[in-house]
Amino acid sequence: MKPPQTRPLREALRAQFQEERLDAVQLDALRARLATASPPPPSQGVGAGPAQPERRRFFAVAASVAAAATVGYWGLFGLRAFQDTSNLQALADEIAYNHLFDKPLDVASDSLPALREAFAGVGFMLQDIPFRLPEGAVLIGGRHCSIASVPAVMLRYRLGAEEVGVCQARFDPARHRGVPDLSLAGTPATAMSRGLKVSLCHDRGVLMAMAIA
């Protein structure tokens, strides 16, 4: 019996490769199947992927600036509100002092038209007051005074053993800061001082205040 012939290893591998190699048609079919089964990798648009260090720093700085601006705004808003309230109280203190200060009347009269005529001669145009006077209050006259260094007139009303004082002055937005505009607020602001209730507002350029026990 003739022994089987053996081929060199290189020829055996080459023959095996030739047997298992795909022809052109089979290779195209395999490529088409792979292309259908495997979706293409997603394309990365502009801005995709991890943020760059420069961009992270930019957004961090922007967030810090926005936070600081917000805190600064509310801090300034709170400070302004505090200053307005403090100034309103200071005005109430001065009006209460003027009311309690025992100074003679410059014009004694129970007639508002007569008082208007008298004070118009020195540059004051007395307006109708927006405050409700207590029932039984009787006008007795008026005198000069000042509110935050702005010349004013105080009208006095007698109410039994007490007196009610009503002040009018040219409204100064800086000196009379914190006093509400009657056309916007609808009601005067009030503050307590020296045992008196002081109501304040301004209307059409005139500051008005009333002090009552």
Backbone bond lengths (Angstrom), bond angles and torsions (degrees), N, CA, C in turn:
res aa  C-N    CA-C-N  psi(-1)  N-CA   C-N-CA  omega(-1)  CA-C   N-CA-C  phi
1 M - - - 1.474 - - 1.498 109.50 -
2 K 1.318 115.03 134.54 1.458 119.93 -173.94 1.518 109.38 -84.25
3 P 1.331 120.05 123.89 1.472 123.00 -178.45 1.520 110.73 -63.16
4 P 1.365 115.07 145.42 1.484 118.22 179.96 1.502 111.13 -64.64
5 Q 1.302 111.82 140.32 1.461 117.68 179.73 1.528 109.57 -81.01
6 T 1.262 115.96 135.84 1.470 122.06 177.60 1.512 109.64 -102.43
7 R 1.396 113.94 143.29 1.460 118.98 178.71 1.517 108.96 -103.32
8 P 1.286 115.03 153.58 1.474 117.31 175.93 1.528 109.70 -58.40
9 L 1.347 117.78 153.59 1.468 123.71 -177.33 1.517 111.85 -59.20
10 R 1.312 118.54 -40.35 1.461 121.16 -178.34 1.516 110.94 -62.26
11 E 1.367 116.41 -43.00 1.459 119.29 -179.66 1.518 111.07 -68.21
12 A 1.343 116.63 -35.21 1.468 119.72 179.41 1.524 110.81 -65.63
13 L 1.327 119.14 -43.15 1.459 122.20 178.44 1.513 111.36 -65.32
14 R 1.331 116.31 -39.38 1.458 119.27 179.43 1.513 110.88 -64.47
15 A 1.319 116.41 -40.10 1.455 120.22 179.19 1.520 110.87 -66.00
16 Q 1.364 115.97 -42.09 1.459 119.37 178.29 1.533 111.23 -62.88
17 F 1.319 118.37 -39.59 1.460 122.86 178.85 1.515 111.04 -63.93
18 Q 1.343 116.33 -40.78 1.453 120.28 179.75 1.520 110.95 -64.21
19 E 1.361 116.33 -37.44 1.455 119.72 -179.44 1.535 111.81 -68.19
20 E 1.355 117.44 -37.09 1.457 120.92 -174.49 1.528 113.28 -94.42
21 R 1.323 120.19 -4.72 1.456 122.37 -177.70 1.526 110.46 -71.99
22 L 1.347 116.14 139.21 1.457 121.36 177.51 1.514 109.65 -80.49
23 D 1.332 114.25 143.58 1.454 116.59 174.38 1.528 109.53 -80.08
24 A 1.298 118.18 179.69 1.472 122.89 -173.71 1.518 111.60 -62.70
25 V 1.340 118.16 -40.43 1.465 121.33 -178.24 1.517 110.52 -66.12
26 Q 1.362 116.46 -44.62 1.460 120.01 179.51 1.536 111.54 -64.43
27 L 1.327 116.91 -37.06 1.459 120.60 -179.60 1.526 111.36 -66.74
28 D 1.337 117.10 -39.91 1.465 119.95 177.58 1.526 111.13 -65.22
29 A 1.327 116.41 -40.33 1.471 119.66 178.99 1.519 111.21 -63.72
30 L 1.340 116.28 -39.81 1.461 119.87 179.02 1.526 111.14 -65.46
31 R 1.303 116.98 -41.38 1.464 120.06 178.83 1.529 111.24 -63.06
32 A 1.338 117.46 -42.01 1.462 120.79 179.38 1.524 110.91 -63.09
33 R 1.359 116.85 -40.91 1.467 120.15 179.26 1.519 110.85 -65.13
34 L 1.314 117.43 -41.87 1.463 120.29 179.15 1.529 111.29 -65.24
35 A 1.320 116.65 -38.64 1.468 119.92 179.78 1.523 111.11 -65.39
36 T 1.347 117.39 -34.71 1.466 120.83 179.34 1.522 111.88 -75.03
37 A 1.308 117.36 -38.96 1.466 121.67 -176.08 1.511 113.02 -75.52
38 S 1.314 119.21 -31.06 1.472 122.67 -176.15 1.517 109.53 -108.50
39 P 1.366 119.05 109.10 1.471 120.55 178.36 1.511 110.53 -67.81
40 P 1.303 116.74 149.98 1.476 119.56 -179.77 1.519 110.25 -65.47
41 P 1.305 117.17 148.62 1.469 120.43 179.24 1.522 110.32 -61.98
42 P 1.341 117.64 141.25 1.477 119.89 -179.44 1.509 111.02 -62.34
43 S 1.331 112.86 137.01 1.465 117.47 179.58 1.505 109.24 -78.94
44 Q 1.277 118.12 141.27 1.458 124.17 178.15 1.515 109.24 -91.52
45 G 1.337 114.23 115.03 1.452 118.71 178.40 1.507 111.25 -78.37
46 V 1.305 113.46 -172.53 1.462 119.32 178.73 1.517 109.46 -67.00
47 G 1.271 117.66 128.21 1.455 122.21 178.68 1.512 113.04 93.11
48 A 1.388 118.66 -5.35 1.448 119.81 179.39 1.510 109.95 -74.33
49 G 1.338 113.69 161.97 1.455 118.05 179.25 1.504 111.11 87.40
50 P 1.288 116.44 174.16 1.470 119.99 -177.91 1.514 111.82 -62.54
51 A 1.335 115.49 142.58 1.463 120.39 179.29 1.514 110.54 -65.97
52 Q 1.293 113.65 144.78 1.454 118.60 177.32 1.521 110.28 -74.65
53 P 1.321 118.07 154.52 1.475 120.31 179.66 1.521 112.80 -55.74
54 E 1.355 117.31 -36.97 1.456 119.39 -178.66 1.530 110.83 -64.68
55 R 1.340 116.05 -40.32 1.454 119.24 179.64 1.517 111.10 -68.19
56 R 1.322 117.30 -39.38 1.464 119.91 178.31 1.519 110.44 -62.03
57 R 1.325 116.76 -41.46 1.463 119.90 178.60 1.521 110.82 -64.82
58 F 1.340 116.65 -39.22 1.462 120.17 -179.68 1.523 111.24 -61.90
59 F 1.346 116.39 -47.81 1.463 119.68 -179.37 1.519 111.37 -66.40
60 A 1.332 117.85 -34.67 1.467 120.24 177.89 1.524 110.71 -65.16
61 V 1.342 116.38 -43.40 1.465 120.18 179.01 1.529 110.47 -65.55
62 A 1.348 116.68 -41.64 1.463 119.92 179.56 1.523 111.23 -61.99
63 A 1.341 116.20 -41.62 1.468 119.26 178.56 1.517 111.20 -64.71
64 S 1.330 116.98 -39.31 1.466 120.02 179.31 1.522 111.24 -65.13
65 V 1.333 116.17 -42.07 1.469 120.04 179.32 1.525 110.66 -63.94
66 A 1.341 116.49 -42.51 1.464 119.62 179.31 1.521 111.29 -63.17
67 A 1.339 116.26 -42.33 1.469 119.39 179.15 1.522 110.96 -64.40
68 A 1.339 116.47 -42.47 1.467 119.60 179.76 1.525 111.05 -64.47
69 A 1.336 116.66 -38.95 1.466 119.50 179.28 1.523 111.17 -65.41
70 T 1.345 116.18 -39.80 1.468 119.50 179.02 1.517 111.15 -64.03
71 V 1.338 116.00 -47.46 1.467 119.93 179.33 1.525 110.61 -62.32
72 G 1.333 116.45 -41.70 1.460 119.94 179.87 1.512 112.30 -64.00
73 Y 1.338 116.20 -39.31 1.472 119.21 179.83 1.514 110.99 -63.24
74 W 1.349 115.69 -49.40 1.467 118.10 -178.33 1.512 111.57 -68.97
75 G 1.336 116.82 -31.52 1.461 118.46 175.79 1.518 111.42 -65.24
76 L 1.339 115.77 -43.12 1.465 119.78 178.06 1.521 111.14 -66.37
77 F 1.333 116.06 -39.26 1.461 119.88 178.28 1.525 110.62 -61.99
78 G 1.350 116.41 -44.15 1.463 119.79 179.02 1.513 112.07 -65.29
79 L 1.341 116.47 -39.13 1.462 119.92 178.67 1.520 110.78 -64.59
80 R 1.325 116.44 -42.53 1.468 119.89 179.79 1.529 110.51 -63.29
81 A 1.338 116.88 -43.03 1.465 119.83 178.80 1.524 110.87 -62.57
82 F 1.344 115.99 -39.64 1.467 119.48 178.66 1.526 110.68 -64.99
83 Q 1.333 116.90 -41.93 1.466 120.27 179.61 1.523 111.12 -64.81
84 D 1.345 117.21 -40.73 1.462 120.30 178.63 1.525 110.92 -62.47
85 T 1.338 116.25 -43.66 1.467 119.96 179.60 1.520 110.89 -64.55
86 S 1.333 116.72 -41.96 1.464 120.27 179.38 1.524 110.89 -63.85
87 N 1.332 117.58 -40.86 1.459 120.37 -179.79 1.528 110.87 -68.31
88 L 1.326 116.71 -37.54 1.460 120.09 177.31 1.529 110.52 -60.98
89 Q 1.330 116.69 -41.40 1.458 120.27 178.66 1.525 110.90 -66.89
90 A 1.332 116.83 -39.07 1.467 119.99 178.25 1.528 110.92 -62.87
91 L 1.330 117.00 -39.99 1.466 120.28 176.92 1.530 110.88 -64.29
92 A 1.327 115.93 -41.89 1.467 119.53 178.41 1.525 110.96 -62.56
93 D 1.336 116.65 -38.82 1.469 119.95 178.43 1.532 110.95 -62.41
94 E 1.331 116.30 -42.27 1.467 119.63 -179.00 1.529 111.28 -68.30
95 I 1.320 116.65 -40.37 1.468 119.87 179.42 1.530 110.49 -65.75
96 A 1.330 116.72 -40.51 1.469 120.00 177.63 1.527 110.60 -63.14
97 Y 1.335 116.44 -39.78 1.471 119.74 178.12 1.528 110.33 -63.20
98 N 1.332 116.77 -45.38 1.469 120.09 179.15 1.530 111.24 -60.69
99 H 1.319 115.53 -37.43 1.465 119.00 -178.61 1.532 111.54 -68.94
100 L 1.333 116.01 -40.10 1.468 119.80 -177.73 1.524 112.84 -81.85
101 F 1.343 116.62 -17.42 1.461 119.98 -178.07 1.536 109.35 -69.68
102 D 1.309 115.58 123.01 1.475 120.55 -175.54 1.524 109.59 -81.60
103 K 1.322 115.04 90.38 1.462 121.23 179.99 1.528 108.83 -124.34
104 P 1.328 117.84 137.19 1.474 120.23 -178.01 1.523 111.65 -61.07
105 L 1.320 116.95 152.14 1.456 122.85 176.14 1.525 110.16 -69.84
106 D 1.329 116.16 140.10 1.465 120.14 174.50 1.525 110.80 -77.89
107 V 1.313 116.89 -34.08 1.468 122.16 177.61 1.525 107.14 -135.11
108 A 1.321 116.82 118.71 1.464 121.45 177.89 1.519 108.90 -99.51
109 S 1.339 116.47 117.94 1.462 120.91 -179.50 1.523 108.70 -167.10
110 D 1.330 115.91 148.41 1.464 120.04 174.64 1.525 111.29 -102.14
111 S 1.357 115.79 13.03 1.465 121.62 -179.14 1.524 109.55 -110.85
112 L 1.332 116.53 119.30 1.461 119.91 178.29 1.529 111.85 -66.05
113 P 1.338 121.03 -40.91 1.466 119.93 175.65 1.521 112.37 -58.83
114 A 1.329 118.05 -38.54 1.466 120.53 179.02 1.521 110.88 -66.77
115 L 1.337 117.00 -38.43 1.464 120.25 177.92 1.526 110.60 -68.87
116 R 1.318 117.64 -37.18 1.459 120.70 177.35 1.525 110.02 -61.90
117 E 1.291 116.56 -44.14 1.471 120.05 179.91 1.521 111.12 -65.00
118 A 1.322 116.79 -39.95 1.464 120.13 -178.23 1.522 111.53 -67.06
119 F 1.318 117.74 -45.32 1.471 119.96 -177.19 1.523 112.12 -80.61
120 A 1.343 118.46 -19.39 1.467 120.25 174.87 1.514 110.46 -64.67
121 G 1.330 116.78 -27.97 1.457 120.10 178.96 1.510 113.42 -66.19
122 V 1.330 117.20 -19.34 1.474 120.24 177.85 1.531 110.90 -113.85
123 G 1.335 116.14 20.00 1.463 119.86 171.79 1.511 116.46 95.48
124 F 1.321 119.39 9.38 1.462 121.68 179.46 1.528 110.24 -106.26
125 M 1.334 115.51 128.68 1.459 121.00 175.11 1.529 107.13 -111.01
126 L 1.315 116.52 95.93 1.462 121.13 -176.88 1.528 110.89 -66.71
127 Q 1.324 116.08 133.69 1.458 122.80 -178.23 1.531 110.43 -104.52
128 D 1.332 115.11 162.65 1.465 119.46 172.00 1.527 108.47 -66.70
129 I 1.297 116.43 134.43 1.464 119.89 -175.05 1.531 110.26 -84.66
130 P 1.342 117.29 146.58 1.468 120.59 -179.96 1.526 112.88 -88.04
131 F 1.326 117.50 0.28 1.462 120.76 -177.06 1.530 110.88 -89.94
132 R 1.313 114.55 147.59 1.462 119.40 174.37 1.526 108.52 -88.89
133 L 1.311 115.66 114.35 1.464 120.05 178.89 1.528 110.24 -74.47
134 P 1.320 116.79 147.37 1.466 119.04 177.41 1.532 110.57 -60.38
135 E 1.303 115.54 147.67 1.463 119.98 178.82 1.528 110.16 -62.85
136 G 1.301 115.58 130.68 1.458 120.85 -179.83 1.514 114.06 96.48
137 A 1.362 118.21 -3.02 1.466 120.90 178.91 1.529 109.34 -70.95
138 V 1.323 116.99 131.54 1.469 122.68 -176.62 1.524 109.13 -119.94
139 L 1.343 116.36 127.87 1.460 121.68 178.37 1.527 110.05 -66.83
140 I 1.349 115.93 132.53 1.473 119.41 179.38 1.521 112.64 -121.99
141 G 1.351 119.02 -10.11 1.464 119.48 178.45 1.516 111.82 148.54
142 G 1.341 115.15 -166.46 1.461 120.24 -178.62 1.512 111.63 -154.57
143 R 1.332 114.58 162.95 1.464 119.91 178.32 1.522 109.32 -148.71
144 H 1.330 114.55 164.26 1.459 120.21 178.17 1.529 110.10 -80.52
145 C 1.348 115.31 148.76 1.466 122.25 172.43 1.525 106.63 -156.72
146 S 1.301 117.92 -162.15 1.467 121.17 177.18 1.519 109.01 -148.10
147 I 1.332 115.28 154.38 1.464 122.24 176.40 1.518 107.08 -130.88
148 A 1.324 116.56 111.19 1.470 122.07 -177.04 1.523 110.54 55.45
149 S 1.322 116.26 45.72 1.466 124.39 177.35 1.522 113.58 67.68
150 V 1.323 117.77 12.80 1.468 121.74 174.89 1.531 107.60 -103.57
151 P 1.348 118.76 124.70 1.469 120.62 -179.29 1.526 111.63 -54.12
152 A 1.341 115.51 140.05 1.459 120.95 -177.01 1.522 109.89 -144.10
153 V 1.314 115.23 167.75 1.465 122.89 174.24 1.523 107.68 -122.60
154 M 1.334 116.23 134.00 1.459 121.13 175.03 1.524 109.14 -111.81
155 L 1.322 115.63 119.35 1.462 121.52 173.07 1.524 108.21 -89.58
156 R 1.318 115.66 139.87 1.462 120.17 -178.99 1.533 110.31 -114.05
157 Y 1.328 113.41 136.97 1.460 121.40 176.90 1.530 107.62 -122.59
158 R 1.307 115.85 138.10 1.466 119.67 177.29 1.524 109.07 -95.56
159 L 1.332 114.41 135.43 1.459 121.61 179.08 1.524 107.63 -135.10
160 G 1.305 116.25 88.65 1.455 120.25 -175.83 1.514 109.81 65.38
161 A 1.332 115.25 -124.15 1.466 119.88 177.74 1.525 112.04 -87.45
162 E 1.335 117.76 -4.87 1.467 122.08 -177.61 1.528 110.42 -105.41
163 E 1.323 114.42 170.28 1.458 120.87 175.01 1.527 109.77 -129.58
164 V 1.305 115.23 150.02 1.466 122.86 175.06 1.520 107.33 -114.08
165 G 1.332 116.86 131.71 1.463 121.40 179.21 1.512 111.50 -110.76
166 V 1.313 116.71 131.37 1.463 122.44 177.82 1.521 108.37 -122.93
167 C 1.340 116.19 120.12 1.476 121.91 -177.27 1.515 110.77 -105.66
168 Q 1.336 115.30 147.66 1.454 122.22 172.13 1.522 108.61 -137.63
169 A 1.343 115.12 140.38 1.464 120.88 178.58 1.518 108.74 -155.39
170 R 1.316 115.32 162.57 1.469 118.98 173.15 1.525 108.31 -65.24
171 F 1.336 116.87 130.76 1.462 120.28 -177.97 1.519 110.51 -75.43
172 D 1.326 116.09 125.79 1.460 123.17 176.96 1.529 107.42 -113.11
173 P 1.343 119.01 111.44 1.464 120.71 -175.55 1.525 113.88 -57.84
174 A 1.328 117.40 -31.88 1.463 119.54 -178.89 1.526 111.23 -79.79
175 R 1.327 116.91 -49.51 1.467 120.28 -177.25 1.535 112.48 -73.22
176 H 1.316 116.14 -29.55 1.469 119.98 -177.43 1.529 111.04 -106.75
177 R 1.315 115.90 31.98 1.468 121.59 -179.53 1.537 110.64 -58.37
178 G 1.326 115.40 138.84 1.456 120.87 178.76 1.512 114.14 98.11
179 V 1.338 117.58 -14.27 1.470 120.75 178.50 1.530 108.45 -80.10
180 P 1.329 118.87 127.83 1.466 120.40 -174.67 1.524 113.01 -74.64
181 D 1.330 114.19 149.74 1.463 121.49 173.05 1.532 107.70 -78.86
182 L 1.315 116.89 120.98 1.463 120.56 -174.72 1.526 111.77 -61.48
183 S 1.340 117.35 -34.02 1.460 119.92 -178.54 1.521 111.95 -69.96
184 L 1.333 117.76 -21.48 1.463 121.83 179.33 1.525 111.79 -99.62
185 A 1.323 116.33 -46.38 1.463 120.15 -176.34 1.524 112.36 -77.52
186 G 1.339 116.54 -32.78 1.457 119.52 -179.75 1.517 114.21 87.41
187 T 1.324 117.18 -31.54 1.468 121.30 179.43 1.525 109.06 -136.43
188 P 1.321 118.00 150.79 1.469 120.73 177.41 1.527 111.30 -69.15
189 A 1.322 115.24 159.84 1.465 121.14 171.21 1.526 108.25 -84.68
190 T 1.316 116.37 154.17 1.466 120.33 -179.96 1.518 110.06 -129.16
191 A 1.325 115.45 149.74 1.464 122.52 176.60 1.522 108.06 -150.27
192 M 1.314 116.07 149.90 1.463 121.28 178.54 1.526 109.24 -99.91
193 S 1.340 115.56 137.94 1.463 120.32 178.49 1.522 109.41 -156.84
194 R 1.326 116.37 130.09 1.468 122.48 176.76 1.535 112.61 53.81
195 G 1.310 115.69 34.97 1.458 119.72 179.98 1.508 114.70 79.73
196 L 1.335 117.43 6.10 1.463 121.70 -179.31 1.521 110.46 -111.89
197 K 1.322 114.93 150.05 1.457 120.85 171.08 1.525 107.91 -96.00
198 V 1.331 115.69 120.40 1.465 121.01 -177.32 1.528 108.63 -111.38
199 S 1.314 116.99 123.75 1.466 122.91 176.85 1.523 108.48 -107.31
200 L 1.340 116.79 136.40 1.469 120.96 -176.94 1.520 110.49 -135.96
201 C 1.337 115.82 144.76 1.456 122.58 172.02 1.527 107.75 -163.43
202 H 1.307 116.47 171.01 1.473 119.57 171.29 1.522 108.40 -134.39
203 D 1.324 114.57 147.47 1.456 120.70 -176.36 1.518 109.33 -149.16
204 R 1.331 115.85 123.66 1.476 122.52 177.89 1.525 112.28 52.95
205 G 1.331 115.05 42.24 1.458 120.54 174.70 1.509 115.47 83.80
206 V 1.332 117.52 8.94 1.465 121.41 -179.44 1.525 109.29 -120.06
207 L 1.326 116.01 126.75 1.462 121.64 173.28 1.524 108.62 -82.76
208 M 1.322 116.90 133.10 1.459 121.73 179.83 1.519 109.16 -130.67
209 A 1.320 115.44 141.70 1.461 120.56 179.82 1.519 109.30 -147.73
210 M 1.328 114.89 149.56 1.461 120.30 176.65 1.519 108.82 -133.29
211 A 1.332 116.06 132.84 1.465 122.73 177.66 1.518 108.58 -116.59
212 I 1.347 114.97 128.85 1.457 119.75 -178.11 1.522 109.12 -146.39
213 A 1.310 115.94 145.36 1.466 120.73 -179.39 1.523 109.90 -74.31
